[in-house]
């Protein structure tokens, strides 16, 4: 028998007894037994329905909420609540001398107000609070602490991709890189796949994670924070990004779109790579190696060092050779930049 059914039965008995006692108090004369039976049955039905909502459901909600709250915020809220309760206790004594009903009501009201304000203030100013505890009273120290408290969530795809290890060395990501336990579990699942391609990708991801932990100039933290009512890894990441108020680092197009729709900031590695590619203008000359033919008749295709595709008109005859080309135009696509070029006059000759 499940815990919820057990609680329903216990609640049914308790509420039935309460209904019996109320009926016994209200009933008088020959109709008293009827009052008792009606109220006892009504209490049993009420207990059967509402018991989970006043016992196990609040407990489950509180447990799930606490698991989603970062430990630093939870500690700050607890300290703020204690400070608020101390202030409320100090004000309760003078308030109790007020004439009734104010003397009875206001101490309880101050308890609620100061407790809430203490927790709220500590949560909103937690970084300043931890900076003070760390002894960093100066403006530079507070700025340094705020910077070190920045966090980003790493997606499975960006760990497998591996470029995050090189980016972390540059300092563009200047905070703690958080890897949830469920992302690590997905990497392990991919590494144990029967498909050789997926298995190799998973093992590469684990190797990249090991490299990150050893070589990153910023800390890597594996967290047990989870979202229990969500099963998909991408959905968990989006919800966790919302709760922690931190961006998600990914190169997954679908995750990027879903996160943006829900107001979660995304740092896309592919967009960063496209943004820092070399800019060339029409009329500039470059030297490229033609490696394959293009889709159109007579075209040849070359690639720059950063992976940018160069489509060379009339370049098919130069496949396997390095030639000078002049840029004619550029095209920005979802996959990145494409450069269109033509052989220089000397190459044509």
LINRA-V537504 format. One record per residue. N is the residue number from 1. BURIAL is 1 if it has 9 or more other C-alpha atoms within 8 Angstrom, else 0. Layout:
<<N	BURIAL> <N	BURIAL>>
This chain:
<<1	0> <2	0> <3	0> <4	0> <5	0> <6	1> <7	1> <8	1> <9	1> <10	0> <11	1> <12	1> <13	1> <14	1> <15	1> <16	1> <17	1> <18	1> <19	1> <20	1> <21	1> <22	1> <23	1> <24	1> <25	0> <26	0> <27	1> <28	0> <29	0> <30	0> <31	0> <32	1> <33	1> <34	0> <35	1> <36	1> <37	1> <38	1> <39	1> <40	1> <41	1> <42	1> <43	1> <44	1> <45	1> <46	1> <47	1> <48	1> <49	0> <50	1> <51	1> <52	1> <53	0> <54	0> <55	0> <56	1> <57	1> <58	1> <59	0> <60	0> <61	0> <62	0> <63	0> <64	1> <65	0> <66	0> <67	1> <68	1> <69	1> <70	1> <71	0> <72	0> <73	1> <74	1> <75	0> <76	1> <77	1> <78	1> <79	1> <80	1> <81	1> <82	1> <83	1> <84	1> <85	1> <86	0> <87	1> <88	1> <89	1> <90	0> <91	1> <92	1> <93	1> <94	0> <95	1> <96	1> <97	0> <98	0> <99	0> <100	0> <101	0> <102	1> <103	1> <104	1> <105	0> <106	1> <107	1> <108	1> <109	0> <110	1> <111	1> <112	0> <113	0> <114	1> <115	1> <116	1> <117	1> <118	1> <119	1> <120	1> <121	1> <122	1> <123	1> <124	0> <125	0> <126	1> <127	1> <128	0> <129	1> <130	0> <131	1> <132	1> <133	0> <134	0> <135	0> <136	1> <137	0> <138	0> <139	0> <140	0> <141	1> <142	1> <143	0> <144	0> <145	1> <146	1> <147	1> <148	1> <149	1> <150	1> <151	1> <152	1> <153	1> <154	1> <155	1> <156	1> <157	1> <158	1> <159	1> <160	1> <161	0> <162	1> <163	1> <164	1> <165	1> <166	0> <167	1> <168	1> <169	0> <170	0> <171	0> <172	0> <173	0> <174	1> <175	1> <176	1> <177	1> <178	1> <179	1> <180	1> <181	1> <182	0> <183	1> <184	1> <185	0> <186	1> <187	1> <188	1> <189	1> <190	1> <191	1> <192	0> <193	1> <194	0> <195	0> <196	0> <197	0> <198	1> <199	1> <200	1> <201	1> <202	1> <203	1> <204	1> <205	1> <206	1> <207	0> <208	1> <209	1> <210	0> <211	1> <212	1> <213	1> <214	0> <215	0> <216	1> <217	0> <218	1> <219	1> <220	1> <221	0> <222	0> <223	0> <224	0> <225	1> <226	1> <227	1> <228	0> <229	0> <230	0> <231	0> <232	0> <233	1> <234	0> <235	1> <236	1> <237	1> <238	1> <239	1> <240	1> <241	1> <242	1> <243	0> <244	0> <245	0> <246	1> <247	1> <248	1> <249	1> <250	1> <251	1> <252	1> <253	0> <254	0> <255	1> <256	1> <257	0> <258	1> <259	1> <260	1> <261	0> <262	0> <263	0> <264	1> <265	1> <266	1> <267	0> <268	1> <269	1> <270	0> <271	0> <272	0> <273	0> <274	1> <275	0> <276	0> <277	0> <278	0> <279	0> <280	0> <281	0> <282	1> <283	0> <284	0> <285	0> <286	0> <287	0> <288	1> <289	1> <290	1> <291	1> <292	1> <293	1> <294	1> <295	0> <296	0> <297	0> <298	1> <299	1> <300	1> <301	1> <302	1> <303	1> <304	1> <305	0> <306	0> <307	0> <308	1> <309	1> <310	1> <311	1> <312	1> <313	1> <314	1> <315	1> <316	1> <317	0> <318	1> <319	1> <320	0> <321	0> <322	1> <323	1> <324	1> <325	1> <326	1> <327	1> <328	1> <329	1> <330	1> <331	0> <332	0> <333	0> <334	0> <335	0> <336	0> <337	1> <338	1> <339	1> <340	1> <341	1> <342	1> <343	1> <344	1> <345	0> <346	0> <347	0> <348	0> <349	0>>
